[in-house]
Each structure stands twice: as C-alpha cells, then as structure tokens.
Amino acid sequence: MLEVYIDGSTTGNPGPSGIGIFIKGEGHHLKISEYIGSYTNHTTEFIALQRGLEEVQKLSPTIVSVRTDSQIVCAAVEKRYAKNAEFAAILENILTISDSFDLFFIKWIPDDQNKAAHALAREAVLKKLPKG
C-alpha cells in the first residue's frame, strides 16, 4: 500500500500557489514540492491531489491511501461530485486515475498530521516569492 499525503499552499486567494506531496510505502519515500502558478486555495488542493495520483500511478500500486487536510477535496472525491466547474474538471481526472487502482481510499486529517506535505507546499511558494 502507498500512503499519499497532499497539501496546497497559497499566498493570497488567489495568489502564488504551491503543492506538496509526500508518498511512502512499498519501498518508496518521495517528496514533491512544485510551484503551480496563481490559484485559489481550494483549486490548489485539487491540483495537489491530481499531481499526487499521477506520480503514484507511475509506481503501479494496487492499494492507495490518500490523506488530505482539505475537507472540500475529501468530500468531492467521496461524493464523486463537485458543483464548481473548475473543481469538477480536475475531479474528473482524479476519479479516472483513482478508479485505476484496485483499492483507493481518501481520508481527511487535521493540519497537524499533514506537516510533511504542508512544508513541501509552503516551500514551493516561498521559492517563487520576491525576496525582501
């Protein structure tokens, strides 16, 4: 089983955004920190999940367990529905990938249990902000 911790970080809303992904299990220990441009905080969280699943898919796991501190992302995946058109487009990609795994779980966790992904997301934003 692969455990995937995801988080998004935005300075402003919308504003400069980064994603953090921490993947562990099955002999893997991957950390991804990427600047993704300017988005709202919720869109950033959806993008983090999509990117995380894209990376996990390359590892060909059968069981994937995602942890997120975003209640809106967790609820959208569980309901397989997002009213917001921007979220819905990303969610469609997320569901396509998640459906390719034998077992897929997503769970909401509090911020203090998502420190690794949060630090990676924050790092991605801070690298792009002007020094000063």
C-alpha positions as CSV (number, residue, x, y, z in Angstrom):
1,M,0.0,0.0,0.0
2,L,1.1,3.5,-0.8
3,E,0.3,6.3,1.6
4,V,0.0,9.7,-0.1
5,Y,-0.1,13.0,1.9
6,I,-1.1,16.1,-0.2
7,D,-1.4,19.8,0.5
8,G,-1.7,23.1,-1.3
9,S,-0.4,26.4,-0.2
10,T,-1.5,29.8,-1.5
11,T,-0.3,33.3,-0.6
12,G,-3.4,35.4,-1.2
13,N,-6.6,33.9,-2.6
14,P,-6.0,33.7,-5.4
15,G,-2.3,34.1,-5.4
16,P,1.1,32.3,-5.9
17,S,0.5,28.6,-5.2
18,G,2.5,25.5,-4.5
19,I,1.7,21.9,-3.9
20,G,3.4,19.4,-1.6
21,I,3.2,15.6,-2.0
22,F,4.7,13.0,0.3
23,I,4.5,9.4,-0.8
24,K,5.6,6.5,1.3
25,G,5.3,2.7,1.3
26,E,6.3,-0.3,-0.8
27,G,9.9,0.9,-0.5
28,H,9.2,4.4,-1.7
29,H,9.8,7.7,0.0
30,L,9.1,10.5,-2.4
31,K,8.8,14.2,-1.7
32,I,7.4,16.6,-4.3
33,S,7.4,20.4,-4.0
34,E,6.1,22.3,-7.0
35,Y,5.1,25.9,-7.8
36,I,2.0,25.8,-9.9
37,G,1.2,29.4,-10.6
38,S,-1.7,31.6,-9.3
39,Y,-4.8,29.8,-8.0
40,T,-7.3,29.9,-5.2
41,N,-6.6,27.8,-2.1
42,H,-9.2,25.1,-2.9
43,T,-8.1,24.8,-6.5
44,T,-4.6,24.3,-5.3
45,E,-5.7,21.4,-3.1
46,F,-7.4,19.7,-6.0
47,I,-4.3,20.1,-8.2
48,A,-2.2,18.6,-5.4
49,L,-4.3,15.5,-5.3
50,Q,-4.3,15.2,-9.1
51,R,-0.5,15.5,-9.3
52,G,-0.1,13.1,-6.4
53,L,-2.1,10.5,-8.1
54,E,-0.3,11.0,-11.4
55,E,3.0,10.3,-9.5
56,V,1.6,7.3,-7.7
57,Q,0.2,5.8,-10.9
58,K,3.8,5.6,-12.2
59,L,4.6,3.2,-9.3
60,S,1.8,0.8,-10.3
61,P,0.4,0.2,-6.8
62,T,-2.8,-1.8,-6.1
63,I,-3.8,0.0,-2.9
64,V,-3.6,3.7,-2.5
65,S,-4.5,5.6,0.7
66,V,-4.6,9.4,0.4
67,R,-4.5,11.8,3.4
68,T,-5.6,15.5,3.0
69,D,-6.3,18.3,5.3
70,S,-8.8,19.7,2.7
71,Q,-12.4,18.8,3.7
72,I,-13.7,20.1,0.3
73,V,-11.4,17.8,-1.7
74,C,-12.1,14.8,0.5
75,A,-15.9,15.3,0.2
76,A,-15.8,15.9,-3.5
77,V,-13.9,12.6,-4.1
78,E,-16.1,10.7,-1.7
79,K,-19.3,12.0,-3.4
80,R,-17.7,11.9,-6.9
81,Y,-19.1,15.3,-7.5
82,A,-18.0,19.0,-7.4
83,K,-20.5,21.8,-8.1
84,N,-17.8,24.3,-9.0
85,A,-16.9,23.8,-12.7
86,E,-13.1,24.3,-12.1
87,F,-13.1,21.7,-9.4
88,A,-15.3,19.4,-11.4
89,A,-12.8,19.3,-14.3
90,I,-9.9,18.4,-12.0
91,L,-12.1,15.9,-10.1
92,E,-12.9,14.1,-13.3
93,N,-9.1,13.5,-13.8
94,I,-8.7,12.5,-10.2
95,L,-11.5,9.9,-10.4
96,T,-10.2,8.4,-13.6
97,I,-6.8,7.8,-12.0
98,S,-8.2,6.7,-8.7
99,D,-10.5,4.2,-10.4
100,S,-7.5,2.5,-12.0
101,F,-6.3,1.3,-8.6
102,D,-7.7,-2.0,-7.1
103,L,-8.4,-0.1,-3.8
104,F,-8.4,3.6,-3.3
105,F,-9.1,5.5,0.0
106,I,-9.1,9.1,0.9
107,K,-9.3,10.4,4.4
108,W,-9.4,13.9,5.9
109,I,-6.8,14.6,8.6
110,P,-6.1,17.7,10.7
111,D,-3.3,20.0,9.7
112,D,-1.0,18.8,12.5
113,Q,-1.0,15.3,10.9
114,N,-0.1,16.7,7.5
115,K,3.1,18.6,8.3
116,A,5.4,17.0,5.7
117,A,3.1,17.8,2.7
118,H,2.4,21.2,4.1
119,A,6.1,22.1,4.4
120,L,6.7,20.9,0.8
121,A,3.8,23.1,-0.5
122,R,4.9,26.1,1.5
123,E,8.5,25.7,0.3
124,A,7.3,25.7,-3.3
125,V,5.5,29.1,-2.8
126,L,8.3,30.7,-0.8
127,K,10.9,29.9,-3.6
128,K,8.8,31.9,-6.0
129,L,8.0,34.9,-3.9
130,P,10.2,38.0,-4.3
131,K,13.0,38.3,-1.7
132,G,12.6,41.2,0.6
